[in-house]
Amino acid sequence: MNHRNALRGDPTLLSEPQWHMRSATEADMRYIASRLTTESLQEIDALSRFQPVSVLLQNMERKGVIVDRRKPDWPLAVFEIFGQPGKPAAYWSALTETALRQDWYWGFNDHVNAILNGMQSQHPTLLTYVDARNVRQMNWLERTGFHHVEDIPQYGRLEMPFKLYRRGAPHV
């Protein structure tokens, strides 16, 4: 009887999320702004005097979000890339607390790796600066193929310690 009751729920909840990256919208940025990790909020503050939502709304044409197709209005991460095709590009990302806590974290990382590999067909090298306090972001970057390159003693508006990370195109 318990087995039969368990099957009455939504079967999609038992399966892994169906990750999808799409262009960011204003609604996405407003949703994400109040759900960023504490460390991502600190990083934004170290770089800009503007509120997180204002920073997220800047340069919308360069931003994308990752969502679970079943919950398309609840983005989990935001990405921004800037650069000319064929040349190194500046990359920035921020995660929500939900992205770091969800049950499918490893599958999420695999999907992000695929997205980054796709980005690198146009930008063979991605470079990103990360607030040295943002340990969870650095760990996540390393899980998605980035490597620590250099410590920057003073960076950004608050001249805080940052770290430079690099991701080269995957070898085929």
C-alpha positions as CSV (number, residue, x, y, z in Angstrom):
1,M,0.0,0.0,0.0
2,N,2.8,2.5,0.8
3,H,4.5,1.8,-2.5
4,R,1.2,2.5,-4.3
5,N,0.8,5.8,-2.4
6,A,4.4,6.9,-3.3
7,L,3.5,6.6,-7.0
8,R,0.6,9.0,-6.7
9,G,3.0,12.1,-6.6
10,D,4.4,14.0,-9.5
11,P,6.9,11.5,-11.2
12,T,9.1,14.4,-12.4
13,L,10.0,15.1,-8.8
14,L,11.8,11.8,-8.7
15,S,13.9,12.5,-11.7
16,E,17.0,14.7,-12.0
17,P,16.3,18.3,-13.0
18,Q,16.4,19.2,-16.7
19,W,18.9,22.0,-16.7
20,H,18.6,24.8,-19.3
21,M,20.6,27.9,-20.0
22,R,18.8,30.9,-21.5
23,S,19.1,34.6,-21.9
24,A,18.5,36.5,-18.6
25,T,15.5,38.7,-18.1
26,E,14.9,41.6,-15.7
27,A,12.6,39.3,-13.7
28,D,15.4,36.8,-13.4
29,M,17.8,39.4,-12.1
30,R,15.3,40.7,-9.5
31,Y,14.7,37.1,-8.4
32,I,18.4,36.2,-8.1
33,A,19.3,39.4,-6.4
34,S,17.6,38.4,-3.1
35,R,18.8,34.8,-3.3
36,L,22.6,35.2,-4.0
37,T,25.0,33.6,-1.6
38,T,26.3,35.9,1.1
39,E,29.8,35.7,-0.4
40,S,28.5,36.7,-3.9
41,L,26.8,39.7,-2.3
42,Q,30.1,40.7,-0.6
43,E,31.9,40.3,-3.9
44,I,29.4,42.6,-5.6
45,D,29.9,45.1,-2.8
46,A,33.6,44.9,-3.1
47,L,33.4,45.7,-6.9
48,S,30.6,48.2,-7.1
49,R,28.9,50.9,-5.1
50,F,25.6,50.0,-6.6
51,Q,23.0,47.6,-5.1
52,P,23.2,44.0,-6.2
53,V,20.0,44.2,-8.3
54,S,21.4,47.2,-10.2
55,V,24.6,45.4,-10.9
56,L,22.7,42.3,-12.1
57,L,20.5,44.5,-14.4
58,Q,23.6,46.1,-16.1
59,N,24.6,44.6,-19.5
60,M,21.7,42.3,-19.7
61,E,22.6,41.3,-23.3
62,R,25.7,39.6,-21.9
63,K,23.9,37.6,-19.2
64,G,22.4,34.1,-19.1
65,V,20.8,32.1,-16.4
66,I,20.5,28.4,-15.6
67,V,17.1,27.1,-14.6
68,D,15.5,23.7,-14.2
69,R,13.0,23.5,-17.1
70,R,10.3,22.4,-14.6
71,K,10.8,25.7,-12.7
72,P,11.8,28.2,-15.4
73,D,11.0,31.3,-13.2
74,W,13.4,30.2,-10.5
75,P,17.0,30.8,-11.9
76,L,19.8,29.2,-9.9
77,A,22.8,30.9,-11.3
78,V,23.7,33.9,-13.5
79,F,26.6,34.1,-16.0
80,E,28.1,37.0,-17.9
81,I,30.7,36.9,-20.6
82,F,32.4,39.8,-22.3
83,G,35.0,39.7,-25.1
84,Q,35.6,39.4,-28.8
85,P,35.3,36.0,-30.4
86,G,38.6,34.2,-30.7
87,K,40.2,36.2,-27.8
88,P,40.2,35.7,-24.0
89,A,36.9,36.8,-22.5
90,A,36.0,38.2,-19.1
91,Y,33.6,35.8,-17.3
92,W,31.6,36.4,-14.2
93,S,29.1,34.2,-12.4
94,A,27.1,34.1,-9.2
95,L,25.2,31.4,-7.5
96,T,22.1,31.3,-5.4
97,E,22.0,29.5,-2.1
98,T,19.6,27.1,-3.8
99,A,22.1,26.1,-6.4
100,L,24.6,25.2,-3.7
101,R,22.1,23.3,-1.5
102,Q,20.1,21.4,-4.1
103,D,20.2,17.6,-4.3
104,W,21.4,17.6,-7.9
105,Y,24.5,19.7,-7.3
106,W,26.9,17.3,-9.2
107,G,24.6,17.1,-12.2
108,F,24.3,20.9,-12.2
109,N,28.1,21.1,-12.3
110,D,28.2,18.7,-15.3
111,H,25.7,20.9,-17.1
112,V,27.7,24.0,-16.4
113,N,30.8,22.3,-17.7
114,A,29.0,21.7,-21.0
115,I,27.8,25.3,-21.1
116,L,31.4,26.5,-20.5
117,N,32.7,24.2,-23.2
118,G,30.2,25.7,-25.6
119,M,31.2,29.2,-24.7
120,Q,34.8,28.3,-25.3
121,S,34.1,27.6,-28.9
122,Q,34.0,31.4,-29.3
123,H,36.2,32.3,-26.4
124,P,39.1,29.8,-25.9
125,T,40.1,31.3,-22.6
126,L,37.8,32.6,-19.8
127,L,39.2,34.8,-17.1
128,T,37.4,35.7,-13.9
129,Y,38.3,37.6,-10.7
130,V,36.9,36.3,-7.5
131,D,36.7,37.9,-4.1
132,A,39.2,36.0,-1.9
133,R,36.4,35.6,0.8
134,N,34.1,33.8,-1.8
135,V,35.5,30.3,-1.0
136,R,32.3,28.5,-2.2
137,Q,32.5,30.3,-5.6
138,M,36.2,29.4,-5.9
139,N,35.5,25.7,-5.1
140,W,32.7,25.7,-7.6
141,L,34.8,27.3,-10.3
142,E,37.5,24.7,-9.7
143,R,34.8,21.9,-10.1
144,T,33.9,23.5,-13.4
145,G,37.4,23.6,-14.9
146,F,38.8,26.9,-13.7
147,H,42.3,27.0,-12.2
148,H,43.8,29.6,-9.8
149,V,46.3,31.7,-11.7
150,E,47.2,34.6,-9.4
151,D,46.5,36.3,-6.1
152,I,45.6,40.0,-6.5
153,P,46.3,41.9,-3.2
154,Q,44.0,44.8,-4.0
155,Y,41.2,44.8,-6.6
156,G,37.9,46.6,-7.1
157,R,36.3,49.5,-5.4
158,L,37.2,48.4,-1.9
159,E,40.7,47.2,-2.9
160,M,40.1,43.8,-1.4
161,P,42.1,40.7,-2.0
162,F,40.9,38.8,-5.1
163,K,42.0,35.8,-7.0
164,L,42.3,35.4,-10.8
165,Y,41.0,32.2,-12.2
166,R,41.4,30.9,-15.8
167,R,39.7,28.2,-17.8
168,G,41.3,27.2,-21.1
169,A,39.4,25.4,-23.9
170,P,39.0,21.7,-23.4
171,H,41.4,19.5,-25.3
172,V,39.7,17.4,-28.0
